Amino acid sequence: MTARRNLFVPRRGAAFCYIPAHVISRARKSSVDNDFGAEHTTAKLRALGDYLPAYTTALKAQPFRLTYIDAFAGTGECRIKIRGGEKITIPGSATLGHRCDPPFDRLVFIEKHSGFVDDLNRLRASTPEREIDVICGDANVELPRVLARLNPASDRTVIFLDPFGMELDWATLKAVAKSGFADVWYLFPLSGLYRQAAHNSTDVDAGKAARLTRMLGTDRWRVDFYKEPPQMGLFSKPDEVRDFDVQQMTDWVTEHLRSIFPKVMPPKILHQTMPSGVQGAPLYALYFAMANPSYRAHALATRLVTPSLR
């Protein structure tokens, strides 16, 4: 299983890796084009693809029902560019959960785009004997509902959170953290954070401020990110400017996540890759967090996750 999984993820340090034709499809089409891929896509999928079978292997002898929840599931496929600029289709996060060996007892795919849901239903139909739920709806509404139906005593869950932009609410994260039994991979939109929290506070309009507060669950960012520069004239009142750089904002988010999750690993920063192969601006922070308060569980997860976050 491991050898097969590594065929469609990048080698560490490589801009793009060769992907054999028998693993991918250059011609396959989904009902809706799901073209999000770049090097950061394969990096997140590699981390997830490495973790899922390690997780189910570690817990297969335990008396738990194991559930994989993909809260922004997409189509089950995504397209990336390989050498020469050709676009190829590779398995997405939902398919990684579906193919995981040892398998999960239950799979839950949440997706609000009806066209993507059609593709997920085809994935479900390919293995009718398995317990797979496809939910068409907003993850901020549906994910807490799914968690509320699980039993902390008998269920253990891996949740993959890969929101489009800043559409994941902090209230949803709090619901996940309160579950007490979920391991979470969260692709945090770092570029969205530093773009919405503009350098000059006057450029943060009401809409941007509302999005930031909804995603972060607090308006404390207004105080922490910004400071008033020295006054240049007797009667002038300077606008506040952002005092935090990207690293400081990342550190702030990390500590903020630690205020609700018992365990949060330092994130892996995923950068834009320029056509020349040169590393560009930071785009995402890939986090692993645990709602489980058990130190024993933390130690096990740390061993499993650390290689993927380097």
FENLINUR-V77916 format. One record per pair of residues at least 6 apart in sequence whose ideal C-beta (glycine too) atoms are under 6 Angstrom apart, sorted by the first residue. I is the first residue (numbers start at 1). J is the second residue. Records with the same first field share a line. If there is no record, write none. Layout:
I->J ; J
//
This chain:
1->53 ; 101
5->49
7->20 ; 23
8->19 ; 23 ; 90
9->42 ; 45 ; 46 ; 49
10->17 ; 42
11->17
15->273 ; 277
16->82 ; 83
24->88 ; 89 ; 90
25->89
26->88
28->89
30->75 ; 119
31->115 ; 118 ; 119
32->115 ; 116
34->74 ; 75 ; 78
35->79
36->78
37->78 ; 79 ; 80
39->273
40->270 ; 283 ; 284
41->78 ; 80
43->270
44->187 ; 286
47->308
48->93 ; 96 ; 185
49->96
50->308
52->100
53->100 ; 101
54->304
55->158
56->66 ; 100 ; 102
57->102
60->102
64->156
65->105 ; 154 ; 155
66->104 ; 105 ; 156
67->106 ; 157
68->97 ; 104 ; 107 ; 158
69->108 ; 157 ; 159
70->93 ; 94 ; 97 ; 109 ; 160
71->110 ; 139 ; 143 ; 161
72->139 ; 162 ; 163
73->94 ; 109 ; 111 ; 120
74->92 ; 116
75->116 ; 119
76->92 ; 94 ; 95 ; 119 ; 120 ; 123
77->89 ; 92
78->92
79->87 ; 89
81->87
82->88
93->160
94->109
97->107
98->123
106->131
107->132
108->133 ; 146
109->120 ; 134
110->135 ; 139 ; 142
111->117
112->137 ; 138
117->136
120->134
121->134
124->132 ; 134
135->142
140->169 ; 172
143->172
144->175
147->179
152->180 ; 181
155->181
156->181
157->181 ; 182
158->183
159->182 ; 184
160->185
161->186
162->187
165->192
166->189 ; 192 ; 211 ; 215
169->214
170->216 ; 217
174->260
176->182 ; 184
177->260 ; 261 ; 291
179->291
180->291
182->291
183->290
184->289
185->288
186->287
187->284 ; 286
188->285 ; 287
190->282 ; 284 ; 285
191->283
193->249
194->246 ; 249
196->208 ; 211 ; 212
197->225
198->204
199->242
200->239 ; 241
201->226 ; 239 ; 240
202->239
212->221
213->219
225->242 ; 244
226->240 ; 242
227->243
228->240
229->238 ; 241
231->238
246->282
250->285
257->264 ; 289
258->264
261->289
262->293
263->290 ; 298
264->289
265->288 ; 305 ; 309
267->285 ; 286 ; 287
268->286 ; 309
269->282 ; 285
270->283 ; 284 ; 286
271->279 ; 280 ; 282
272->280 ; 281 ; 283
274->280
288->305
290->301
//
